[in-house]
Amino acid sequence: MVKRAFLFPGQGAQYVGMGKDLCQHFDEAKRVFQKANEVLGFDLASICFNGRSEELNQTSMCQPAILVTSIAAVESYRHFKNNGMAECHAVAGLSLGEYTALVFAGALSFEDAVQLVYKRGKFMQEACNERPGGMTSILGLEDEKVEEICKEATQFGHVCAANYNSPGQVVISGEKKAIEKASLIAKEKGARVIPLQVNGAFHSNLMTCACERIERELEKVKITEAQILVVANVTGQYIKKPEEIKASLIKQLASPVRWCQSMKQLIHDGFEEFYEFGPGRVLSGLLRRIDSTKSTKNLEGIQSFGPF
């Protein structure tokens, strides 16, 4: 039996027009967006399909937008395959994508997840306003080297490894002076340094207040045992039980995203096929850098589904 994992993208994958062709071809996608509009109380579909990029790129907007588009892609593809969609044995999602993964795994209701990520985005923006920071991608150095650089730069403020994306690609996060110092050291060691266009230090200690706020929101929703394995961002290990899921979602905002470790865990356990549902091709690209022998397929719109 071929072991198959479904992957769900995180913030940064959004673009104006995402999900539009799904709704033009599939009633299933229309229903997903309509339900989201009802839950949120505003027209998310219009913002995704025809809105301004400045509006869609807001943290509180792009997070529900990506989750909803990803679920719409899953439901459309299921219909496209006449409910004969290939069986999924585990799921993983990058940062906010973990919420999408939990919806697919049956641990969170779609309605609760949409509300949670909308609030999560607001809490993250509030944390950015309270404690400004930034993020930078470091390319070409081993994880340990990046961690050492962050430790050296902490005399200028908080900075840490925030996203372990793939071998030789680590995103650092923290206060701007510390980020600048770490970037300078990394360049001296031969790294390529790319500042990210974000206005906050996601997945660092600067997000602690957002963790506290999302914890209060998670107390209000029902989390059930996942029906399939979910790989947690914070550990790169499997979770299924409600208390594990809740703890993971709380810690996630101020902890590194161990994406590379998550994919290596799945590969170690014999997973051969990976389907990325949602906007963009970021996760498929990362997986090819982690292990180019594995089968990857991005499924975000009608053109990617194949011929009718």
C-alpha positions, 0 to 999 in steps of 0.5 A: 500500500502506498502511504500518502500525506496531504499538505496544507500551505501557510501564510504567504501563499495567498494571491488575488484570484485564488479559489475563483476557478474552483467556484466556477467549476464546483458547487462544493467550492462555492458552498465552502466559501459561502459557509466561510462568509456566514461564519465571518460576517463579511464577503471573504470570497470577494476579497479572495477573487477580486480584492486588493492585494493590500487587503488580502495580505493582511495577517487576519485576512490571508489566514482564513483565506488560505484555509478556506481556499485549501478546503475548497480545493480538497472538496472540489478534488474529491468531487472531481474524482467522484469521491474516489480520491486517493486515501490519505494516511497523514496530514501536515500544514505549515503554521496556519496550515496546521489548522487546515490539516486538523479540519481535514483530520476531523479534529476541528470543525470548519466553522471553528477553524475559520473563526480561530485563524481569523482571530489568530491573525488579529492576535499576531498583528496586535503582537507585532504592534506591541513588540515590532520585529522582522524575519529573514531567510538564511540560505546555505548554512546548516541549522546548527550554524544558524542557531549559533549565529542567533545566539551570538546576535542576542546581545542586540535583542531577541532573535531565533530560528523560526522556520526550519524549511529545508536543508540549508534554508532556515528563517530567523525571527526577532527584533530588528537590530538582532536580525540585522546583526545575525544577517551580517554574521551569516553573510560573513559565513557565506550565506545568502540572506533574504529579508521577508516582507512581514511586519512581525517576528512570527514564531518567536518569543515576541508572539507570547501575548498572541499565544495567551490570546489564542489559548483563551479562544481554544478553550471555547471550541471543541477539539476531538481526536484526529481521525488520521495522523497529524504532524505537529509543527512544534515537534515534527511528531504525530499528534491525535489526542485533543490535549496534544492538539490544543497544546501544539496550537498554543505553543506554535505561535512562539515556537519554531516551525519544524517543517523539514523535520516533519517531512523527514518523519513522514519520509522515514515512516515510508510515505511516498506520495505528497499532495499539496492542497491550496494556493501556491507551490511552496510546500511541493518545492520544499519537499523536493529540496528535502527528498527529490525522489518523493512524488509531489502534486500541487492541487489548487485549481482546475488546471492542476486536477487533470483532464475531465 
